[in-house]
């Protein structure tokens, strides 16, 4: 099993905060990571999808104080949002008795109600971490091609064959559409949501055209926006906003949209092996999405990500505004082993004057591709961002 590097961040967060929320889509490994941490000290694990465990929390003010000396892990916390108010009282009471940090680890597969409820009830008492699917820095060079094809959900990446991986991802998609989303409350026809998800996969990395999506689905624009909000809140889709700090240019205002896991992109499109992927029109956008998710997974906390594009054609695939840095990093993403830079990248760099300029490409060697521009592998650039993340702890 690939070791998850977030474990160290989780330890630090629990040492510094009474409650920590670990967010991520289903099957990403939150429970495994939490139980690994639980072995290090006294703990209790409650799965809130289990009726028996939910019954134990019928009166949380009576049950949880019995375990004040333990780390309490509450899995699928969004199933019982009314718990947040009780947790606030228990945390405050514990503080008065000298028990300040490391009391509750909340695991959630949806950020919709979790973030709303927690922000209201646990302000100043909770820290948020996101567990993404396995990314390039964790997978390593030898596993990069399988990671791209199969995506980063552990059971998909580590399946015995590409066919077994595809079956797992197909089941994952079906389960979300038919069970998980209805449990969260929204009454959305599964077939419509599948069509939207598939259309987003076809347009991986393109500008959002909500009007075109609405026409294709025969619904109105507000409905498409609400469905897209749901997929974003479930941590399945990313809206990458446009850079907005250059008032003197005519900048593109629509966000770019990515299905966050490349393996789900390929499952939605029926791309079953690497040969089919390399020949598919989505390969460039799929590679771009994998790189973006990998870089953001290791970037320092509070890094702001966007893209830059003007009406005149100046463009940068990814702009990272790192905490404590006055100027951003400009990152162009190419799948080719012999990447070439367009004029639009240089013009865009003249506009935003980045601190660093990189091209992430499909090879492994680092080399200078142009004046002040270095070509790197995604794993190398992940390493540089990881060092910055470590320096901010």
PEGI-V838800 format. One record per residue. N is the residue number from 0. PHI is phi in radians with two decimals (* if undefined). OMEGA is omega as a letter, one per 30 degrees, with the letter a starting at -180 (999 if undefined). BURIAL is b if it has 9 or more other ideal C-beta (glycine too) atoms within 8 Angstrom, else e. Layout:
n={N N}
phi={PHI PHI}
omega={OMEGA OMEGA}
burial={BURIAL BURIAL}
//
This chain:
n={0 1 2 3 4 5 6 7 8 9 10 11 12 13 14 15 16 17 18 19 20 21 22 23 24 25 26 27 28 29 30 31 32 33 34 35 36 37 38 39 40 41 42 43 44 45 46 47 48 49 50 51 52 53 54 55 56 57 58 59 60 61 62 63 64 65 66 67 68 69 70 71 72 73 74 75 76 77 78 79 80 81 82 83 84 85 86 87 88 89 90 91 92 93 94 95 96 97 98 99 100 101 102 103 104 105 106 107 108 109 110 111 112 113 114 115 116 117 118 119 120 121 122 123 124 125 126 127 128 129 130 131 132 133 134 135 136 137 138 139 140 141 142 143 144 145 146 147 148 149 150 151 152 153 154 155 156 157 158 159 160 161 162 163 164 165 166 167 168 169 170 171 172 173 174 175 176 177 178 179 180 181 182 183 184 185 186 187 188 189 190 191 192 193 194 195 196 197 198 199 200 201 202 203 204 205 206 207 208 209 210 211 212 213 214 215 216 217 218 219 220 221 222 223 224 225 226 227 228 229 230 231 232 233 234 235 236 237 238 239 240 241 242 243 244 245 246 247 248 249 250 251 252 253 254 255 256 257 258 259 260 261 262 263 264 265 266 267 268 269 270 271 272 273 274 275 276 277 278 279 280 281 282 283 284 285 286 287 288 289 290 291 292 293 294 295 296 297 298 299 300 301 302 303 304 305 306 307 308 309 310 311 312 313 314 315 316 317 318 319 320 321 322 323 324 325 326 327 328 329 330 331 332 333 334 335 336 337 338 339 340 341 342 343 344 345 346 347 348 349 350 351 352 353 354 355 356 357 358 359 360 361 362 363 364 365 366 367 368 369 370 371 372 373 374 375 376 377 378 379 380 381 382 383 384 385 386 387 388 389 390 391 392}
phi={* -1.22 -1.19 -1.62 -1.32 -1.28 -1.00 -1.12 -1.07 -1.16 -1.04 -1.09 -1.08 -1.22 -1.25 -1.95 -2.47 -1.12 -2.32 -2.26 -1.81 -1.80 -1.83 2.99 -1.11 -1.02 1.17 -1.53 1.96 -1.09 -1.14 -1.03 -1.13 -1.13 -1.24 -1.09 -1.15 -1.11 -1.20 -1.44 -2.78 -1.09 -2.72 -2.42 -2.02 -2.20 -1.70 -1.36 -1.51 -1.58 -1.06 -1.13 -1.22 -1.09 -1.12 -1.06 -1.73 -1.01 -2.24 -1.07 -1.18 -1.62 -1.39 -1.19 -1.05 -1.18 -2.08 -1.11 -1.54 -2.11 -1.39 -1.73 -1.79 -1.98 -1.58 0.98 -1.07 -1.14 -1.27 -2.29 -1.11 -1.18 -1.18 -1.03 -1.13 -1.15 -1.08 -1.04 -1.11 -1.18 -1.14 -1.14 -1.15 -1.13 -1.06 -1.15 -1.69 1.65 -1.63 -1.74 -2.15 1.20 -1.64 -2.29 -2.04 -1.82 -1.87 -2.42 -1.75 -2.59 -1.66 -1.01 -1.37 -1.01 -1.16 -1.11 -1.14 -1.15 -1.14 -1.41 -1.71 -2.07 -0.98 1.39 -2.15 -2.42 -2.17 -1.91 -2.27 -2.02 -1.70 -1.53 -0.97 -0.93 -1.98 -1.06 -1.14 -1.37 -1.25 1.50 -1.06 -1.16 -1.74 -1.17 -1.13 -1.05 -1.06 -1.07 -1.22 -1.61 1.45 -1.79 -1.16 -0.92 -1.20 -1.32 -1.11 -1.69 -1.09 -1.18 -2.66 -1.06 -1.15 -1.14 -1.08 -1.10 -1.09 -1.10 -1.16 -1.10 -1.15 -1.04 -1.09 -1.09 -1.13 -1.05 -1.23 -1.67 -2.15 -1.17 -1.14 -1.03 -1.15 -1.40 2.04 -1.09 -1.66 -2.07 -0.99 -1.04 -1.18 -1.16 -1.17 -1.11 -1.10 -1.10 -1.02 -1.17 -1.11 -1.12 -1.13 -1.06 -1.79 -0.85 1.44 -1.59 -1.15 -1.20 -2.11 -1.10 -1.12 -1.15 -1.11 -1.07 -1.10 -1.14 -1.62 1.04 -2.30 -1.54 -1.07 -1.13 -1.17 -1.04 -1.06 -1.20 -1.15 -1.17 -0.99 -1.10 -1.14 -1.18 -1.13 -1.41 1.13 -1.81 -2.29 -2.02 -1.73 -1.65 -1.33 -1.34 -1.07 -2.30 -1.67 -2.22 -1.22 -1.49 -2.05 -1.48 -1.63 -1.09 -1.84 -1.38 -1.33 -1.62 -2.15 -2.32 -1.25 -1.23 -1.83 -1.11 -1.12 -1.21 -0.94 -1.23 -1.17 -1.11 -1.74 1.28 -1.59 -1.74 -2.54 -1.15 -1.10 -1.15 -1.13 -1.08 -1.62 -1.52 -1.04 -1.43 -1.01 -1.12 -1.16 -1.15 -1.09 -1.04 -1.10 -1.06 -1.12 -1.07 -1.11 -1.15 -1.17 -1.23 -1.17 -1.90 -1.16 -0.98 -0.98 1.32 -1.15 -1.80 -1.96 -2.74 -2.25 -2.13 -2.68 -1.93 -1.11 -1.46 1.84 -1.21 -2.70 -2.30 -1.12 -2.50 -2.04 -1.91 -1.72 -1.51 -1.06 1.50 -1.91 -1.30 -2.02 -1.42 -1.74 -1.87 -2.26 -1.78 -2.12 -2.27 -1.50 -1.13 -1.40 -2.23 -1.20 -2.19 -1.68 -1.47 -1.05 -1.03 -1.18 -1.14 -1.11 -1.13 -1.14 -1.10 -1.26 -1.86 0.74 -1.21 -1.24 -2.31 -2.26 -2.27 -2.07 -1.60 -2.28 -1.44 -1.63 -2.09 -1.49 -1.68 -2.73 -1.46 -1.74 -2.84 -0.99 1.19 -2.13 -1.98 -1.61 -2.41 -1.34 -1.09 -1.20 -1.10 -1.22 -1.01 -1.08 -1.16 -1.22 -1.08 -1.10 -1.12 -1.09 -1.14 -1.18 -1.58 -1.32}
omega={l a l a a a l l a l a a l l a a l a l l l a l l l l a l a a l a a a l l a a a a l a l a l l a l l l a l l a l a l l a a l a a l l a a a a l l l a a a a a l a a a l a a l l l l l l a l l l a l l l a a l a a l a l a l l a a a a a a a a a l a a l a a a l a l l l l l l a a a l a a a a a a l l l l a a a a l a a l a a l a a l a l l l l l a l l l a a a l a a a a a l l a l a l a l a a l a l l l a l l l l l a a l l l l l a a l l l l a a a l a a l l l a a l l l a a l a l l l a l l l a l l a a a a a a l a l a a l l a l l a l a l l l a l l a l l a a a l l l a a a l a a a l l l l l l a a a l a a l a a l l a l l a l l a l l l a l l a l a a l a l a l l l a a a l l a l a a l a l l a l l l l a l a l l l l a a l a l l l a l l a a l a a l l l a l l l a a l a l l a l a l l l l l l l l l a a a 999}
burial={e b e b b b b e b b b b b b e e b b b b b b b b b e e b b b e b b b b e b b e e e e b e b b e b e e e e b b e e b e e b b e b b b e b b e b b b b b b b b b b b b e b b e b b b b b b e b b b e e e e e e e b b b b b b b b b b b b b e b b e e b b e e b b b b b e b b b b b b b b b e e e b b e b b b b b b b b b e b b e b e e b e b b b e b b b e b b e b b b e e b b b e b e e e b e b e b b b b b b b b b b e b b b b e b b b e e b b e e b e e e e e b b b e b b e b b b b b b b b b b b e b b e e b e e b e b e e e b b b b b b b b b b b b b b b e b e e b e b b e e b e b b b b b b b b b b b b b b b b b b b e e b e b b b b b b e e e b b b b b b b b b e e b e e b b b b b b b b e e e b e b e e b b b b b b e b b e b e e b b b b b e e e e e e e b e e e b b b b b b b b b b b b b b e b b e e b e}
//
